[in-house]
Amino acid sequence: MGKNKRNNKQQHKNKQQAATLPSASATETTTTTAKGKHATGNHNNHHQQQNSSVNNNINGTRFPTFNTKQRNELNALVLRLLELAHAVPSNANEEWKQYVDMQQLLQRIMAIEEPLQRHICMDASNANEKMRLAKVAAFSDWAKAGGIQTDCVEIAVFPGYQLGLRAKRDIAANEQVLTVPRKLIFSEEHLPESDRKLFSNFPLLTNFNLAYALVIEKVRGTQSSWHPYIEVLPARYNTVLYFSVEQMQRLRGTSACTAALRQCRVIARQYASMYKCAHIRNDSSVMASMGVLFTQHGLCYELYRWAVSTVMTRQNLVPREYFPPEANADDLKDSPISALIPFWDMANHKPGKITSFYGSAAQQMECAAQEAYKAGEQFFIYYGDRCNADMLVHNGFLDPDNRKDYVNIKLGLSPTDPLAEQRASLLARLNIERKAELRVLPAPDYISGELLAFVRVFNMSAAQLEHWHSDPERTVDLLHIDCALETDHETRTWQYLYQRLKLLLGVFEATQGALEASLPDGGAAEKLQALQVECNEQVEGGGLPQRTELEIDLMLLQYRRLEKQILAEALQYAQERCKV
């Protein structure tokens, strides 16, 4: 199950942001043939030939290369992908069409890269999940030899979770459970200087740098000192990068959809940008150095989305120890880096409190129990305050009991509103943008203070705006449910909220039935129960539950139900407020 814990002063923010790679040089040009294919000049063909002669082995082992026809087709596909990924859609329909077009290109790219993918990524199917289970003992020995200390938890298989940590004995609440020394915390800082210097161009994009480092160590195979750890990582994930177009379709109309599509667009742009610098035009931009992943490490899209998904689901922040020579150390001293923390990252999520922290004095990750456990029970940690939309997009799982869940709705001031500037000025006092995503909450809160304040300001007359501007200290009162406002103003506020929530729910009601019917062989409840029985049988037989497409299908359906429940309860609350 996915992770994204925070272990420093920023841990309570719990925000996962996709690193946006700088775009390739805007001065680069391509020509178009009569057939509509992108072609490159003689300089680029020479560059391709150079790469072809270099790009034929990894650590002394030969790997598949592409003939001229395949390379030309890949070049054309990547250039088109890069063009699409740089476009900024103006509405939801354009955003969806862009995603579909990009997925078609990526499917063709992966089909051409398939021999390279098989050689480097090995088997990303369920067969490799079984191999993963067989590697647990070797990984546990590696972890112990490296200084990971624990006498009370071990890796085990749990239905519905894949791997997790199991209590070997009774554990008391707040008891220290395990420690991981700095030398076994994987980050860009563990790469040789020759590789590490490449990151000096992007010192703050630490999640991108971590994925880059993981690719290098993955390709090194048994020659990597991190090989035992990499071997027990999942072969594939349930992140949005693995969704089919049909599965992504089930997110349309939800608050998670735009974030999911944006994540796919960013990763496609990163991949295409590096490929272009490696195989099409090697220029002097900062991106040129990153193309080494292709020329020396055999990068393909399947490997890149695996590395990115590993980082998305497992990364954590730890203090920085290495400062690139080209960077200003003062600018980076308070900027942590993304890292993977072996063994500890096997712990699955359960609501509670954060009990894992980086101990600077001892230079180690320290994890305590958030509650008491009996021997044989699964040991959980709390990943932090995050909504289910965030967990779905970046971690590939949901928490049905998420006490910090919410649904974002988009609201904005109209540029044609003659009072827009006065409204924006008042909202700014509350740190609310004129275009914002604001939270609808589960019971018993329903409407966040920021959402309520926005709608109140949105419905103010000129006289009311002037009144609230005249007393800045009272502005914060707009965040509170019992704020003293005119009755007709509050009525308009709650009527607006009611209508907006009703509209959002209408989208669900129009699509939910069709989505459930689209699941094969029966309804969602029956399929969920069947999947659970199948997982239990596999675990009892000593195996690792297989990942299936149905897992993603059911997760998406469950997410829609959770979001709909929040909106429906908030709608009922708004309706009751309208009657007050």
Order of alpha helices (4+ residues) and beta strands (2+ residues): beta-beta-alpha-beta-beta-alpha-alpha-alpha-alpha-beta-beta-beta-alpha-alpha-alpha-alpha-alpha-alpha-alpha-beta-alpha-beta-beta-beta-beta-beta-alpha-beta-alpha-beta-alpha-alpha-alpha-alpha-alpha
